[in-house]
Structures are given as C-alpha cells and as structure tokens.
Amino acid sequence: MIRSAKLVARYSLRSPLSLERMRYSDGDDELAYRRKVSNGRAGGEERIDALDFHARVIAYIPPPPTTGKK
C-alpha cells in the first residue's frame, strides 16, 4: 500500500510537459514538440498549431469542485 502511494505521489509531481522538448518561434503559428520513444512507440517531432496545442493542454484541467451551494 505504501509503495503504491509513493508511486502515485511521484507521478502527480511530474510535469506533464517537457519544456526542453518544446520549440516555439515568435511570429510562427506552430510549435514543435519532440516526443520521446516510449513502449515501442516511435519518437519524433510533432508540429501543431499553437492554439490547438493550448486547447489540448486545457482539456486536461479538471473543473473546480462543486459544493452544491450557490
């Protein structure tokens, strides 16, 4: 039980994005994100529109908790 709690804590402290693998140039509408090789999945670089990238990141932010009071 303690080992799994440590794994969950370590996972939640990890940043979901690596700024070292991200490139963005002023005046460019795209950013490049270099993926690492993981579980047999190929690495490489993905170019994505900056606004689409923000939309992907924002989709992972959970809504605030509701208490039922207004």
MMTF fields as JSON, N, C-alpha, C and O atoms, coordinates in Angstrom:
{
  "mmtfVersion": "1.0.0",
  "mmtfProducer": "UNKNOWN",
  "numBonds": 279,
  "numAtoms": 280,
  "numGroups": 70,
  "numChains": 1,
  "numModels": 1,
  "chainsPerModel": [1],
  "groupsPerChain": [70],
  "chainIdList": ["A"],
  "bondAtomList": [4, 2, 8, 6, 12, 10, 16, 14, 20, 18, 24, 22, 28, 26, 32, 30, 36, 34, 40, 38, 44, 42, 48, 46, 52, 50, 56, 54, 60, 58, 64, 62, 68, 66, 72, 70, 76, 74, 80, 78, 84, 82, 88, 86, 92, 90, 96, 94, 100, 98, 104, 102, 108, 106, 112, 110, 116, 114, 120, 118, 124, 122, 128, 126, 132, 130, 136, 134, 140, 138, 144, 142, 148, 146, 152, 150, 156, 154, 160, 158, 164, 162, 168, 166, 172, 170, 176, 174, 180, 178, 184, 182, 188, 186, 192, 190, 196, 194, 200, 198, 204, 202, 208, 206, 212, 210, 216, 214, 220, 218, 224, 222, 228, 226, 232, 230, 236, 234, 240, 238, 244, 242, 248, 246, 252, 250, 256, 254, 260, 258, 264, 262, 268, 266, 272, 270, 276, 274],
  "bondOrderList": [1, 1, 1, 1, 1, 1, 1, 1, 1, 1, 1, 1, 1, 1, 1, 1, 1, 1, 1, 1, 1, 1, 1, 1, 1, 1, 1, 1, 1, 1, 1, 1, 1, 1, 1, 1, 1, 1, 1, 1, 1, 1, 1, 1, 1, 1, 1, 1, 1, 1, 1, 1, 1, 1, 1, 1, 1, 1, 1, 1, 1, 1, 1, 1, 1, 1, 1, 1, 1],
  "groupList": [{"groupName": "MET", "atomNameList": ["N", "CA", "C", "O"], "elementList": ["N", "C", "C", "O"], "formalChargeList": [0, 0, 0, 0], "bondAtomList": [1, 0, 2, 1, 3, 2], "bondOrderList": [1, 1, 2], "singleLetterCode": "M", "chemCompType": "L-PEPTIDE LINKING"}, {"groupName": "ILE", "atomNameList": ["N", "CA", "C", "O"], "elementList": ["N", "C", "C", "O"], "formalChargeList": [0, 0, 0, 0], "bondAtomList": [1, 0, 2, 1, 3, 2], "bondOrderList": [1, 1, 2], "singleLetterCode": "I", "chemCompType": "L-PEPTIDE LINKING"}, {"groupName": "ARG", "atomNameList": ["N", "CA", "C", "O"], "elementList": ["N", "C", "C", "O"], "formalChargeList": [0, 0, 0, 0], "bondAtomList": [1, 0, 2, 1, 3, 2], "bondOrderList": [1, 1, 2], "singleLetterCode": "R", "chemCompType": "L-PEPTIDE LINKING"}, {"groupName": "SER", "atomNameList": ["N", "CA", "C", "O"], "elementList": ["N", "C", "C", "O"], "formalChargeList": [0, 0, 0, 0], "bondAtomList": [1, 0, 2, 1, 3, 2], "bondOrderList": [1, 1, 2], "singleLetterCode": "S", "chemCompType": "L-PEPTIDE LINKING"}, {"groupName": "ALA", "atomNameList": ["N", "CA", "C", "O"], "elementList": ["N", "C", "C", "O"], "formalChargeList": [0, 0, 0, 0], "bondAtomList": [1, 0, 2, 1, 3, 2], "bondOrderList": [1, 1, 2], "singleLetterCode": "A", "chemCompType": "L-PEPTIDE LINKING"}, {"groupName": "LYS", "atomNameList": ["N", "CA", "C", "O"], "elementList": ["N", "C", "C", "O"], "formalChargeList": [0, 0, 0, 0], "bondAtomList": [1, 0, 2, 1, 3, 2], "bondOrderList": [1, 1, 2], "singleLetterCode": "K", "chemCompType": "L-PEPTIDE LINKING"}, {"groupName": "LEU", "atomNameList": ["N", "CA", "C", "O"], "elementList": ["N", "C", "C", "O"], "formalChargeList": [0, 0, 0, 0], "bondAtomList": [1, 0, 2, 1, 3, 2], "bondOrderList": [1, 1, 2], "singleLetterCode": "L", "chemCompType": "L-PEPTIDE LINKING"}, {"groupName": "VAL", "atomNameList": ["N", "CA", "C", "O"], "elementList": ["N", "C", "C", "O"], "formalChargeList": [0, 0, 0, 0], "bondAtomList": [1, 0, 2, 1, 3, 2], "bondOrderList": [1, 1, 2], "singleLetterCode": "V", "chemCompType": "L-PEPTIDE LINKING"}, {"groupName": "TYR", "atomNameList": ["N", "CA", "C", "O"], "elementList": ["N", "C", "C", "O"], "formalChargeList": [0, 0, 0, 0], "bondAtomList": [1, 0, 2, 1, 3, 2], "bondOrderList": [1, 1, 2], "singleLetterCode": "Y", "chemCompType": "L-PEPTIDE LINKING"}, {"groupName": "PRO", "atomNameList": ["N", "CA", "C", "O"], "elementList": ["N", "C", "C", "O"], "formalChargeList": [0, 0, 0, 0], "bondAtomList": [1, 0, 2, 1, 3, 2], "bondOrderList": [1, 1, 2], "singleLetterCode": "P", "chemCompType": "L-PEPTIDE LINKING"}, {"groupName": "GLU", "atomNameList": ["N", "CA", "C", "O"], "elementList": ["N", "C", "C", "O"], "formalChargeList": [0, 0, 0, 0], "bondAtomList": [1, 0, 2, 1, 3, 2], "bondOrderList": [1, 1, 2], "singleLetterCode": "E", "chemCompType": "L-PEPTIDE LINKING"}, {"groupName": "ASP", "atomNameList": ["N", "CA", "C", "O"], "elementList": ["N", "C", "C", "O"], "formalChargeList": [0, 0, 0, 0], "bondAtomList": [1, 0, 2, 1, 3, 2], "bondOrderList": [1, 1, 2], "singleLetterCode": "D", "chemCompType": "L-PEPTIDE LINKING"}, {"groupName": "GLY", "atomNameList": ["N", "CA", "C", "O"], "elementList": ["N", "C", "C", "O"], "formalChargeList": [0, 0, 0, 0], "bondAtomList": [1, 0, 2, 1, 3, 2], "bondOrderList": [1, 1, 2], "singleLetterCode": "G", "chemCompType": "PEPTIDE LINKING"}, {"groupName": "ASN", "atomNameList": ["N", "CA", "C", "O"], "elementList": ["N", "C", "C", "O"], "formalChargeList": [0, 0, 0, 0], "bondAtomList": [1, 0, 2, 1, 3, 2], "bondOrderList": [1, 1, 2], "singleLetterCode": "N", "chemCompType": "L-PEPTIDE LINKING"}, {"groupName": "PHE", "atomNameList": ["N", "CA", "C", "O"], "elementList": ["N", "C", "C", "O"], "formalChargeList": [0, 0, 0, 0], "bondAtomList": [1, 0, 2, 1, 3, 2], "bondOrderList": [1, 1, 2], "singleLetterCode": "F", "chemCompType": "L-PEPTIDE LINKING"}, {"groupName": "HIS", "atomNameList": ["N", "CA", "C", "O"], "elementList": ["N", "C", "C", "O"], "formalChargeList": [0, 0, 0, 0], "bondAtomList": [1, 0, 2, 1, 3, 2], "bondOrderList": [1, 1, 2], "singleLetterCode": "H", "chemCompType": "L-PEPTIDE LINKING"}, {"groupName": "THR", "atomNameList": ["N", "CA", "C", "O"], "elementList": ["N", "C", "C", "O"], "formalChargeList": [0, 0, 0, 0], "bondAtomList": [1, 0, 2, 1, 3, 2], "bondOrderList": [1, 1, 2], "singleLetterCode": "T", "chemCompType": "L-PEPTIDE LINKING"}],
  "groupTypeList": [0, 1, 2, 3, 4, 5, 6, 7, 4, 2, 8, 3, 6, 2, 3, 9, 6, 3, 6, 10, 2, 0, 2, 8, 3, 11, 12, 11, 11, 10, 6, 4, 8, 2, 2, 5, 7, 3, 13, 12, 2, 4, 12, 12, 10, 10, 2, 1, 11, 4, 6, 11, 14, 15, 4, 2, 7, 1, 4, 8, 1, 9, 9, 9, 9, 16, 16, 12, 5, 5],
  "groupIdList": [1, 2, 3, 4, 5, 6, 7, 8, 9, 10, 11, 12, 13, 14, 15, 16, 17, 18, 19, 20, 21, 22, 23, 24, 25, 26, 27, 28, 29, 30, 31, 32, 33, 34, 35, 36, 37, 38, 39, 40, 41, 42, 43, 44, 45, 46, 47, 48, 49, 50, 51, 52, 53, 54, 55, 56, 57, 58, 59, 60, 61, 62, 63, 64, 65, 66, 67, 68, 69, 70],
  "secStructList": [7, 2, 2, 2, 2, 2, 2, 2, 2, 2, 2, 2, 2, 1, 7, 1, 1, 7, 4, 4, 4, 3, 3, 3, 7, 6, 6, 7, 1, 3, 3, 3, 3, 3, 3, 7, 7, 5, 6, 6, 5, 7, 7, 3, 3, 3, 3, 3, 3, 2, 2, 2, 2, 2, 2, 2, 2, 2, 6, 6, 1, 7, 7, 7, 7, 7, 7, 1, 7, 7],
  "xCoordList": [0.822, 0.0, 0.865, 0.581, 1.917, 2.785, 3.513, 3.688, 3.937, 4.648, 3.752, 4.206, 2.493, 1.584, 1.301, 1.163, 1.213, 1.001, 2.198, 2.034, 3.403, 4.609, 4.624, 5.006, 4.213, 4.175, 3.167, 3.446, 2.012, 1.003, 1.517, 1.335, 2.15, 2.685, 3.77, 3.797, 4.657, 5.727, 5.158, 5.641, 4.144, 3.509, 2.833, 2.93, 2.157, 1.44, 2.383, 1.995, 3.59, 4.571, 5.256, 5.838, 5.183, 5.846, 5.118, 3.889, 5.868, 5.268, 4.753, 5.436, 3.572, 3.042, 3.735, 3.626, 4.447, 5.135, 6.585, 6.916, 7.431, 8.841, 9.133, 9.039, 9.483, 9.797, 11.053, 11.223, 11.933, 13.144, 12.82, 13.579, 11.691, 11.322, 10.389, 9.922, 10.115, 9.181, 9.937, 10.807, 9.596, 10.192, 9.091, 8.141, 9.234, 8.275, 9.048, 9.87, 8.792, 9.452, 8.422, 7.295, 8.809, 7.916, 7.539, 8.379, 6.309, 5.838, 5.419, 4.849, 5.687, 5.307, 3.997, 3.838, 3.071, 1.786, 1.82, 0.835, 2.938, 3.056, 4.148, 5.048, 4.042, 5.147, 5.499, 4.683, 6.711, 7.2, 7.439, 8.074, 6.93, 7.122, 7.782, 7.237, 8.953, 9.713, 9.277, 9.456, 8.71, 8.26, 9.425, 10.309, 9.409, 10.43, 9.916, 8.711, 10.822, 10.467, 9.932, 10.584, 8.745, 8.133, 7.306, 6.471, 7.536, 6.76, 6.648, 5.579, 7.743, 7.743, 7.168, 7.216, 6.623, 6.081, 7.235, 8.135, 7.201, 8.284, 8.291, 7.242, 9.478, 9.626, 9.388, 8.659, 9.98, 9.835, 9.347, 9.23, 9.066, 8.638, 7.247, 6.961, 6.404, 5.049, 4.941, 5.256, 4.501, 4.252, 2.747, 1.959, 2.362, 0.945, 0.69, 1.548, -0.474, -0.882, -0.874, -1.315, -0.372, -0.222, -1.564, -1.629, -2.625, -3.935, -4.482, -5.108, -4.252, -4.675, -3.914, -4.481, -2.633, -1.832, -2.396, -2.537, -2.715, -3.301, -4.631, -4.917, -5.429, -6.711, -6.496, -7.24, -5.496, -5.19, -4.788, -5.231, -3.949, -3.486, -4.643, -4.8, -5.448, -6.563, -7.586, -8.251, -7.721, -8.691, -8.379, -9.266, -7.141, -6.747, -6.939, -6.757, -7.301, -7.511, -8.912, -9.905, -8.983, -10.311, -11.137, -10.579, -12.462, -13.306, -13.179, -12.804, -13.487, -13.416, -14.481, -15.532, -14.207, -15.202, -16.45, -16.376, -17.577, -18.838, -19.311, -19.175, -19.857, -20.332, -21.844, -22.397, -22.515, -23.962, -24.55, -25.76, -23.703, -24.155, -23.941, -22.948, -24.868, -24.74, -24.837, -24.75],
  "yCoordList": [-1.193, 0.0, 1.255, 2.203, 1.269, 2.443, 2.641, 3.775, 1.56, 1.661, 2.289, 3.147, 1.873, 2.438, 3.911, 4.705, 4.283, 5.695, 6.529, 7.656, 5.983, 6.696, 6.858, 7.913, 5.822, 5.904, 6.961, 7.716, 7.008, 7.998, 9.406, 10.316, 9.587, 10.904, 11.327, 12.479, 10.415, 10.741, 11.067, 11.976, 10.336, 10.591, 11.955, 12.676, 12.318, 13.592, 14.789, 15.896, 14.599, 15.687, 15.918, 16.977, 14.934, 15.023, 15.997, 16.007, 16.803, 17.733, 16.963, 16.059, 17.297, 16.575, 16.94, 16.208, 18.071, 18.515, 18.82, 19.234, 18.613, 18.949, 20.182, 20.138, 21.27, 22.494, 22.34, 23.041, 21.423, 21.177, 20.566, 20.729, 19.861, 19.212, 20.067, 19.624, 21.299, 22.173, 23.338, 23.941, 23.652, 24.797, 25.66, 25.162, 26.982, 27.94, 29.186, 29.682, 29.688, 30.902, 32.018, 31.791, 33.221, 34.374, 34.553, 34.397, 34.872, 35.066, 33.779, 33.816, 32.646, 31.352, 30.924, 31.071, 30.402, 29.973, 28.548, 28.071, 27.872, 26.481, 26.342, 27.175, 25.274, 24.895, 23.461, 22.698, 23.109, 21.751, 21.09, 21.67, 19.877, 19.118, 17.797, 17.009, 17.565, 16.343, 15.262, 15.403, 14.196, 13.086, 12.139, 11.96, 11.546, 10.544, 9.169, 8.957, 8.263, 6.885, 6.232, 6.28, 5.62, 5.045, 3.815, 3.868, 2.722, 1.487, 1.058, 0.655, 1.147, 0.735, 1.766, 1.579, 2.852, 3.921, 4.783, 5.128, 5.118, 5.91, 7.319, 7.887, 7.868, 9.266, 10.133, 9.741, 11.278, 12.153, 13.511, 13.805, 14.323, 15.687, 15.911, 15.557, 16.494, 16.822, 18.338, 19.047, 18.824, 20.258, 20.465, 19.772, 21.426, 21.653, 23.156, 23.908, 23.57, 24.96, 25.329, 24.544, 26.524, 26.936, 26.945, 26.518, 27.42, 27.445, 26.036, 25.767, 25.141, 23.75, 23.099, 22.312, 23.425, 22.891, 23.351, 22.552, 24.635, 25.144, 24.453, 24.132, 24.228, 23.543, 22.127, 21.669, 21.434, 20.075, 20.099, 19.256, 21.064, 21.147, 21.507, 20.908, 22.483, 22.932, 21.824, 21.788, 20.929, 19.833, 18.921, 18.217, 18.921, 18.062, 18.724, 18.07, 20.004, 20.68, 20.323, 20.591, 19.717, 19.314, 20.531, 21.56, 20.408, 21.509, 21.703, 20.77, 22.895, 23.104, 22.272, 21.982, 21.901, 21.106, 21.942, 23.152, 21.274, 21.958, 21.507, 20.339, 22.428, 22.103, 22.027, 21.604, 22.425, 22.42, 23.728, 23.938, 24.614, 25.928, 26.953, 26.898, 27.892, 28.968, 30.306, 31.331],
  "zCoordList": [0.0, 0.0, 0.0, -0.732, 0.813, 0.893, -0.428, -0.873, -1.055, -2.329, -3.397, -4.153, -3.466, -4.472, -4.18, -5.11, -2.914, -2.571, -2.997, -3.464, -2.84, -3.271, -4.786, -5.292, -5.512, -6.967, -7.438, -8.369, -6.8, -7.163, -6.865, -7.674, -5.725, -5.364, -6.346, -6.779, -6.699, -7.639, -9.017, -9.691, -9.43, -10.728, -10.745, -11.738, -9.677, -9.654, -9.57, -9.943, -9.097, -9.04, -10.381, -10.618, -11.24, -12.536, -13.446, -13.501, -14.149, -15.098, -16.31, -16.792, -16.81, -17.966, -19.277, -20.26, -19.296, -20.499, -20.174, -19.063, -21.146, -21.003, -21.847, -23.073, -21.196, -21.929, -22.778, -23.775, -22.385, -23.167, -24.526, -25.481, -24.611, -25.875, -26.723, -27.772, -26.273, -26.969, -27.607, -26.978, -28.865, -29.556, -30.135, -30.74, -29.936, -30.485, -30.882, -30.112, -32.067, -32.537, -32.64, -33.08, -32.235, -32.38, -33.841, -34.726, -34.089, -35.45, -36.129, -37.22, -35.51, -36.065, -35.408, -34.196, -36.182, -35.63, -35.098, -34.534, -35.272, -34.841, -33.789, -33.68, -33.027, -32.162, -32.468, -32.987, -32.145, -32.391, -31.041, -30.161, -30.885, -29.653, -30.018, -30.791, -29.456, -29.733, -28.74, -27.53, -29.27, -28.425, -28.148, -28.985, -26.982, -26.681, -27.085, -27.219, -27.273, -27.596, -26.328, -25.285, -26.407, -25.225, -25.587, -26.49, -24.89, -25.062, -26.526, -26.983, -27.241, -28.636, -29.586, -30.802, -29.054, -29.882, -30.372, -29.606, -31.625, -32.2, -31.631, -31.323, -31.5, -31.097, -32.314, -33.224, -32.338, -33.482, -33.058, -31.869, -34.027, -33.743, -34.311, -35.455, -33.505, -33.944, -34.035, -33.08, -35.166, -35.343, -35.226, -35.87, -34.397, -34.134, -34.017, -33.554, -34.433, -34.301, -32.815, -31.976, -32.494, -31.096, -30.357, -29.205, -30.995, -30.333, -30.116, -29.091, -31.066, -30.887, -29.741, -28.984, -29.611, -28.52, -27.175, -26.249, -27.074, -25.83, -25.531, -24.377, -26.546, -26.348, -25.826, -24.958, -26.342, -25.851, -24.384, -23.603, -24.004, -22.616, -21.685, -20.622, -22.087, -21.249, -21.039, -20.004, -21.995, -21.871, -20.691, -20.209, -20.22, -19.103, -17.742, -16.714, -17.712, -16.445, -15.948, -16.624, -14.758, -14.272, -13.84, -13.459, -13.901, -13.458, -11.934, -11.223, -11.442, -9.992, -9.294, -9.866, -8.081, -7.343, -7.062, -6.847, -7.069, -6.751, -5.383, -5.019, -4.643, -3.297, -3.23, -2.215, -4.283, -4.285, -3.792, -3.884, -3.264, -2.795, -3.88, -4.606, -3.996, -4.979, -4.325, -5.001]
}
